[in-house]
């Protein structure tokens, strides 16, 4: 996992943390003296110590659960509390810098699946995400009004109960924009986060037992019930529709709109790659690459499924190419004229781990792994044109990152007016996130490449998150005792209420309104509550991939919505 390298490195600084903790305990609130005070008085070193201690804490697993990067939050709270009377501080602006890096990298990672989450069965999971986040926000607002707690603390409870760091970031931004220092948001998150983690894990582990459901039996039933709608398959079709006789593939607009790719035609006893000048004729056998839903729509346009079985000998006329050339990026496949130029057809694209069949309007993105069908010479020519620099897929464009983040910051500054609610802005948590989503979805925008190699993206995301958490939690730690003295154990109870009410409503809606199966309910709820620990708990109990795919569909939708709802909680509850 990408956090492991940071976790291992954290042990290098652990002695400093232990020394600082021991000294802090002995001083009991007094100024820390000597060498430790000098060392931790250095803002940059203090930040690294917080990150190191937090990642070490996050690497500890108990009952299969670990805090991960969120351990930095607790390390920052502790060191902020211990150093409240000392002149310790983290560098100015480092938290904001980490924030924009984090949310931009998150957007790049989620963009390829976010806009597809509303289609097919993902539509129900997107609805579940909307309901879950909405109910969580409304519950947080309700308990805040009943308990008379301020909006910034309520936003922290909302973000922590649903284990959403982007929501924490958005809540801090909204609180600061409203004139608060935002510290209560971090404190609320720190209190609610462990409650939210435990609640979702217990939900994932106990719900099947409470309902007396056998997960293995459910997995078998799910596999039999789920149609192969999302699976890309090959369909041999016989041309019988007079409306397409004598036309080339690109001359049948309905085919391009419906999607799928006609890649081969039967010549003699062999299916060969289709050429640009090929025209449909009565009785021809052609090969369609598509998912089941698309194939169902395309078949009547062509004719009917072929009755006689056909043999596909594709070892020498199919290849895979990793796209690295800017010459083929962000241009609709129709306008690339791949059949006439190279005699090849793009059969499928794998982008950020998701495979799909492109439409004529679809475009290639940097790093795409494309499966192409054609004669060997054409495949070689296309590979040279589209992917002649294999190492480029591992290169990170700092120009694109800087420009993308800058555009996101500007977008976050633009005020948005909502009738009845006044004006608000996306802030540094929302603006870069939206830009990252759009860049990843479109691949190339105004010459800027919306691609970052997976390793670089994970590192940027993790580094940004830990910098942000270190700065936010350290500032909040100095005021932790005051908040707990004022509110006592109430925040813990309110966090539990938010988490439990949210999951209960989510289950009822998913089960009785959306008619979802239990495995998809659990996976979708974990995704809607952005709980990695929760999905880990259910995956450990079943080999079915239904929870994972449901989690993946709901997660990006919830991720985006939480940034908006956290700001809404601050705005509606008020100071």
URFEN-V765665 format. One record per residue. N is the residue number from 0. RES is the residue in one letter. PHI is phi as a letter, one per 20 degrees, with the letter a starting at -180 (NA if undefined). PSI is psi as a letter, one per 40 degrees, with the letter a starting at -180 (NA if undefined). OMEGA is omega in radians with two decimals (NA if undefined). Layout:
n-><N/N>
res-><RES/RES>
phi-><PHI/PHI>
psi-><PSI/PSI>
omega-><OMEGA/OMEGA>
//
This chain:
n-><0/1/2/3/4/5/6/7/8/9/10/11/12/13/14/15/16/17/18/19/20/21/22/23/24/25/26/27/28/29/30/31/32/33/34/35/36/37/38/39/40/41/42/43/44/45/46/47/48/49/50/51/52/53/54/55/56/57/58/59/60/61/62/63/64/65/66/67/68/69/70/71/72/73/74/75/76/77/78/79/80/81/82/83/84/85/86/87/88/89/90/91/92/93/94/95/96/97/98/99/100/101/102/103/104/105/106/107/108/109/110/111/112/113/114/115/116/117/118/119/120/121/122/123/124/125/126/127/128/129/130/131/132/133/134/135/136/137/138/139/140/141/142/143/144/145/146/147/148/149/150/151/152/153/154/155/156/157/158/159/160/161/162/163/164/165/166/167/168/169/170/171/172/173/174/175/176/177/178/179/180/181/182/183/184/185/186/187/188/189/190/191/192/193/194/195/196/197/198/199/200/201/202/203/204/205/206/207/208/209/210/211/212/213/214/215/216/217/218/219/220/221/222/223/224/225/226/227/228/229/230/231/232/233/234/235/236/237/238/239/240/241/242/243/244/245/246/247/248/249/250/251/252/253/254/255/256/257/258/259/260/261/262/263/264/265/266/267/268/269/270/271/272/273/274/275/276/277/278/279/280/281/282/283/284/285/286/287/288/289/290/291/292/293/294/295/296/297/298/299/300/301/302/303/304/305/306/307/308/309/310/311/312/313/314/315/316/317/318/319/320/321/322/323/324/325/326/327/328/329/330/331/332/333/334/335/336/337/338/339/340/341/342/343/344/345/346/347/348/349/350/351/352/353/354/355/356/357/358/359/360/361/362/363/364/365/366/367/368/369/370/371/372/373/374/375/376/377/378/379/380/381/382/383/384/385/386/387/388/389/390/391/392/393/394/395/396/397/398/399/400/401/402/403/404/405/406/407/408/409/410/411/412/413/414/415/416/417/418/419/420/421/422/423/424/425/426/427/428/429/430/431/432/433/434/435/436/437/438/439/440/441/442/443/444/445/446/447/448/449/450/451/452/453/454/455/456/457/458/459/460/461/462/463/464/465/466/467/468/469/470/471/472/473/474/475/476/477/478/479/480/481/482/483/484/485/486/487/488/489/490/491/492/493/494/495/496/497/498/499/500/501/502/503/504/505/506/507/508/509/510/511/512/513/514/515/516/517/518/519/520/521/522/523/524/525/526/527/528/529/530/531/532/533/534/535/536/537/538/539/540/541/542/543/544/545/546/547/548/549/550/551/552/553/554/555/556/557/558/559/560/561/562/563/564/565/566/567/568/569/570/571/572/573/574>
res-><X/X/X/X/X/X/X/X/X/X/X/X/X/X/X/X/X/X/X/X/X/X/X/X/X/X/X/X/X/X/X/X/X/X/X/X/X/X/X/X/X/X/X/X/X/X/X/X/X/X/X/X/X/X/X/X/X/X/X/X/X/X/X/X/X/X/X/X/X/X/X/X/X/X/X/X/X/X/X/X/X/X/X/X/X/X/X/X/X/X/X/X/X/X/X/X/X/X/X/X/X/X/X/X/X/X/X/X/X/X/X/X/X/X/X/X/X/X/X/X/X/X/X/X/X/X/X/X/X/X/X/X/X/X/X/X/X/X/X/X/X/X/X/X/X/X/X/X/X/X/X/X/X/X/X/X/X/X/X/X/X/X/X/X/X/X/X/X/X/X/X/X/X/X/X/X/X/X/X/X/X/X/X/X/X/X/X/X/X/X/X/X/X/X/X/X/X/X/X/X/X/X/X/X/X/X/X/X/X/X/X/X/X/X/X/X/X/X/X/X/X/X/X/X/X/X/X/X/X/X/X/X/X/X/X/X/X/X/X/X/X/X/X/X/X/X/X/X/X/X/X/X/X/X/X/X/X/X/X/X/X/X/X/X/X/X/X/X/X/X/X/X/X/X/X/X/X/X/X/X/X/X/X/X/X/X/X/X/X/X/X/X/X/X/X/X/X/X/X/X/X/X/X/X/X/X/X/X/X/X/X/X/X/X/X/X/X/X/X/X/X/X/X/X/X/X/X/X/X/X/X/X/X/X/X/X/X/X/X/X/X/X/X/X/X/X/X/X/X/X/X/X/X/X/X/X/X/X/X/X/X/X/X/X/X/X/X/X/X/X/X/X/X/X/X/X/X/X/X/X/X/X/X/X/X/X/X/X/X/X/X/X/X/X/X/X/X/X/X/X/X/X/X/X/X/X/X/X/X/X/X/X/X/X/X/X/X/X/X/X/X/X/X/X/X/X/X/X/X/X/X/X/X/X/X/X/X/X/X/X/X/X/X/X/X/X/X/X/X/X/X/X/X/X/X/X/X/X/X/X/X/X/X/X/X/X/X/X/X/X/X/X/X/X/X/X/X/X/X/X/X/X/X/X/X/X/X/X/X/X/X/X/X/X/X/X/X/X/X/X/X/X/X/X/X/X/X/X/X/X/X/X/X/X/X/X/X/X/X/X/X/X/X/X/X/X/X/X/X/X/X/X/X/X/X/X/X/X/X/X/X/X/X/X/X/X/X/X/X/X/X/X/X/X/X/X/X/X/X/X/X/X/X/X/X/X/X/X/X/X/X/X/X/X/X>
phi-><NA/f/e/f/f/f/f/f/f/f/f/f/e/f/g/f/f/f/f/f/f/f/f/f/f/f/f/l/n/f/f/e/d/m/f/f/f/f/f/f/f/e/g/f/f/g/f/f/f/g/f/f/f/f/f/f/f/f/e/f/d/c/l/m/d/c/f/m/f/f/f/f/g/f/f/f/f/f/f/f/f/f/d/f/d/e/e/e/a/e/g/f/n/f/f/f/f/f/f/f/f/f/f/f/f/f/f/f/f/e/f/f/d/g/f/e/f/e/d/l/f/f/f/f/f/f/f/f/f/f/f/f/f/f/f/g/f/f/f/f/f/f/f/f/f/f/e/l/d/f/f/f/f/f/f/f/f/f/f/f/f/d/l/d/f/g/f/g/f/f/f/f/f/f/f/f/f/e/o/e/e/m/f/f/f/f/f/g/f/f/f/e/g/f/f/f/f/f/f/f/f/f/g/f/e/e/g/f/f/f/e/l/d/e/f/f/f/f/f/f/f/f/f/f/e/f/f/e/f/e/e/f/c/d/c/e/c/d/f/c/e/g/f/d/g/m/d/e/g/f/e/d/g/f/f/f/f/f/n/n/c/e/d/b/c/f/c/m/d/c/e/d/g/f/d/f/e/f/c/f/c/g/n/f/d/c/d/d/d/a/e/f/f/f/f/f/f/e/g/f/f/e/r/b/f/f/e/e/f/c/d/d/d/d/f/d/c/b/b/d/c/e/f/c/e/f/f/d/e/l/d/g/g/g/e/e/l/f/f/f/e/c/m/c/c/f/e/b/c/d/c/l/n/d/e/b/e/f/e/f/e/f/c/e/c/g/n/f/d/d/e/c/d/r/f/g/f/f/f/f/f/f/f/f/f/d/b/f/d/f/f/f/f/e/e/d/e/f/f/f/f/f/f/f/f/f/f/f/f/f/f/f/e/f/f/d/e/d/g/n/d/n/d/b/c/f/m/f/e/e/g/f/f/f/f/f/f/f/f/f/f/e/n/b/c/l/n/e/e/e/c/b/g/g/f/f/f/f/f/f/f/f/f/f/f/f/f/f/f/f/f/f/f/f/f/f/f/f/d/f/f/f/f/f/f/f/d/m/e/g/g/f/f/f/f/f/f/f/f/f/f/f/f/f/f/g/f/f/f/f/f/d/d/e/l/e/f/f/f/f/f/f/f/f/f/f/f/f/d/l/d/f/f/f/f/f/f/f/f/f/d/b/e/f/e/f/f/f/f/f/g/f/f/e/g/f/f/f/g/f/f/f/f/f/f/f/f/f/f/f/f/e/f/m/f>
psi-><i/e/e/d/d/d/d/d/d/d/d/d/e/d/d/d/d/d/d/d/d/d/d/d/d/d/d/f/e/i/h/h/i/a/d/d/d/d/d/e/e/h/d/d/d/d/d/d/d/d/d/d/d/d/d/d/d/d/e/h/h/h/f/e/h/i/d/b/d/e/d/d/d/d/d/d/d/d/d/d/d/d/f/d/e/i/g/i/i/i/h/h/e/d/d/d/d/d/d/d/d/d/d/d/d/d/d/d/d/e/d/d/e/d/e/e/e/e/i/b/e/d/d/d/d/d/d/d/d/d/d/d/d/d/d/d/d/d/d/d/d/d/d/d/d/d/e/f/i/i/d/d/d/d/d/d/d/d/d/d/d/e/f/h/d/d/d/d/d/d/d/d/d/d/d/d/d/e/e/i/e/e/d/d/d/d/d/d/d/d/d/d/d/d/d/d/d/d/d/d/d/d/d/d/d/d/d/d/d/d/e/f/h/h/d/d/d/d/d/d/d/d/d/d/d/h/i/f/d/e/h/h/i/h/h/h/i/h/h/e/h/d/e/e/h/e/i/i/d/e/e/g/d/d/d/d/d/d/a/i/h/h/d/i/i/h/h/b/e/h/h/i/h/i/i/d/e/h/i/h/i/h/e/i/h/i/h/h/h/i/i/d/d/d/d/d/d/d/d/d/d/d/c/i/i/h/d/h/i/i/h/h/g/e/d/e/f/h/i/h/h/h/h/e/h/e/d/e/i/f/h/i/d/d/e/e/f/d/d/d/d/e/f/i/h/h/d/i/h/h/h/f/e/h/i/i/h/i/i/d/e/i/i/i/i/h/e/h/h/i/h/i/h/i/i/d/d/d/d/d/d/d/d/d/d/d/f/e/g/d/e/d/e/e/i/h/h/d/d/d/d/d/d/d/d/d/d/d/d/d/d/e/e/h/h/h/h/h/h/e/e/a/i/i/i/d/a/e/d/d/d/d/d/d/d/d/d/d/d/d/d/e/d/h/h/f/e/h/h/f/h/h/i/d/d/d/d/d/d/d/d/d/d/d/d/d/d/d/d/d/d/d/d/d/d/d/d/d/e/d/d/d/d/d/d/d/e/b/e/d/d/d/d/d/d/d/d/d/d/d/d/d/d/d/d/d/d/d/d/d/d/e/d/e/f/i/i/d/d/d/d/d/d/d/d/d/d/d/e/f/h/d/d/d/d/d/d/d/d/e/e/i/e/i/e/d/d/d/d/d/d/d/d/d/d/d/d/d/d/d/d/d/d/d/d/d/d/d/d/d/d/d/d/a/NA>
omega-><-3.00/3.12/-2.99/-3.12/3.09/-3.14/3.12/-3.13/-3.07/-3.12/3.13/-3.09/-3.05/3.11/3.10/-3.12/-3.13/3.12/-3.14/-3.12/-3.13/-3.14/-3.13/-3.14/-3.13/-3.08/-3.13/3.04/3.11/-3.14/3.12/-3.07/3.03/-3.01/-3.13/3.12/3.12/-3.11/-3.10/3.03/3.04/-3.03/-3.11/3.12/3.11/3.12/-3.14/3.10/3.10/-3.14/-3.12/-3.14/-3.13/3.13/3.06/3.09/-3.12/-3.14/-3.14/-3.14/3.05/-3.10/3.09/-3.09/3.05/-3.12/-3.09/-3.09/-3.13/3.03/3.10/3.13/-3.09/3.07/3.12/3.10/-3.12/-3.12/3.06/3.11/-3.13/-3.09/-3.05/3.13/3.11/-3.13/3.10/3.12/3.02/-3.10/3.10/3.05/-3.08/3.09/3.11/3.10/3.10/-3.13/-3.08/3.07/-3.09/-3.05/3.10/3.11/3.08/3.11/3.11/-3.12/-3.07/-3.01/-3.08/3.14/-3.04/-3.05/3.06/-3.10/-3.13/-3.08/3.08/-3.12/3.08/3.13/3.11/3.14/3.05/3.08/3.11/3.12/3.13/-3.14/-3.09/-3.12/3.13/3.12/3.10/3.13/3.14/3.11/3.10/3.11/-3.12/-3.13/3.10/3.12/-3.12/-3.09/3.12/3.05/-3.08/-3.08/-3.13/3.07/3.11/3.11/3.08/3.09/3.10/-3.11/-3.13/-3.14/3.10/3.06/-3.09/3.08/3.06/3.08/3.05/-3.14/-3.14/3.12/3.10/3.12/-3.12/3.13/3.12/3.10/3.14/3.09/3.11/3.08/3.09/-3.09/-3.12/3.10/3.13/3.13/3.10/3.12/-3.14/3.10/-3.00/-3.03/3.13/3.08/3.13/3.13/-3.12/-3.10/-3.11/3.12/3.10/3.09/-3.10/-3.07/-3.03/-3.07/3.10/-3.13/3.12/3.14/3.14/3.14/3.07/-3.07/3.12/3.10/3.10/3.13/3.12/3.12/3.14/-3.13/3.12/-3.07/-3.10/3.08/-3.12/-3.04/-3.10/-3.10/3.11/-3.07/3.13/-3.10/3.06/-3.06/3.08/-3.10/-3.13/-3.08/-3.11/-3.08/-3.11/3.14/3.10/-3.12/3.02/-3.08/-3.09/3.13/3.08/-3.04/-3.10/3.10/-3.12/-3.13/-3.08/-3.11/-3.04/-3.12/2.97/-3.01/-3.04/3.07/-3.11/3.05/-3.03/3.12/-3.04/3.04/-3.09/3.11/-3.12/-3.10/-3.08/-3.08/-3.13/3.12/-3.13/3.09/-3.13/3.05/3.13/3.03/3.11/-3.12/3.12/3.01/-3.08/2.97/-3.01/-3.11/3.12/3.14/3.14/3.13/-3.06/-3.04/3.13/3.12/-3.14/-3.08/-3.14/3.08/3.13/-3.10/-3.12/3.10/3.12/-3.13/3.13/3.08/-2.93/-3.05/-3.03/-3.13/3.05/-3.13/3.08/-3.11/3.01/-3.04/3.11/-3.07/3.11/-3.10/-3.08/-3.07/2.98/3.06/3.12/-3.12/3.12/-3.07/3.08/3.10/-3.06/-3.14/-3.11/-3.11/-3.03/-3.07/-3.11/3.08/3.06/-3.07/3.13/3.14/2.99/-3.08/-3.11/3.07/-3.13/3.14/3.10/3.07/-3.08/2.99/3.14/3.13/-3.11/-3.12/3.10/3.10/3.10/3.12/3.09/2.99/-3.02/3.01/-3.09/3.14/3.14/3.07/-3.07/-3.13/3.11/3.10/3.13/-3.14/3.12/3.13/3.11/-3.09/-3.02/-3.03/-3.04/3.11/-3.05/-3.10/-3.10/3.11/3.13/-3.12/3.12/3.13/3.12/3.09/-3.13/3.13/-3.13/-3.14/-3.14/3.12/3.13/3.10/3.12/3.11/3.12/3.12/-3.14/3.13/-3.08/3.14/3.11/-3.10/3.08/-3.13/3.13/-3.11/-3.10/-3.08/3.02/3.12/3.13/3.12/-3.12/3.06/-3.07/-3.08/3.11/3.10/3.13/3.13/3.09/3.09/-3.11/3.13/-3.13/-3.11/-3.07/3.06/-3.12/-3.11/-3.14/3.11/3.13/-3.06/3.10/-3.09/3.02/3.12/-3.04/-3.11/3.13/-3.13/3.12/-3.14/3.12/-3.14/-3.10/3.12/3.13/-3.13/-3.10/3.07/-3.14/-3.12/3.14/-3.12/-3.08/-3.06/3.13/3.12/-3.13/-3.08/-3.14/-3.10/-3.07/-3.09/3.13/-3.12/-3.14/3.10/-3.12/-3.01/3.13/-3.12/-3.08/-3.13/3.11/3.13/3.13/3.11/3.10/3.12/3.13/-3.10/-3.06/3.12/-3.14/-3.12/3.13/3.13/3.12/3.13/-3.12/-3.14/-3.11/-3.06/-2.96/3.12/-3.11/3.08/-3.13/3.06/-3.03/-3.12/3.12/3.08/-3.12/3.14/3.14/3.12/3.07/3.10/-3.13/3.09/3.10/-3.06/3.06/3.12/3.14/-3.14/3.07/-3.13/-3.12/3.11/3.13/-3.09/-3.08/3.09/-3.13/3.09/-3.14/3.11/-3.09/3.14/3.10/3.08/-3.10/-3.14/-3.09/-3.01/-3.08/3.10/3.13/-3.11/-3.13/-3.08/-3.08/3.12/3.13/-3.08/3.09/3.09/3.14/3.11/3.12/-3.07/-3.04/-3.12/3.11/-3.09/NA>
//
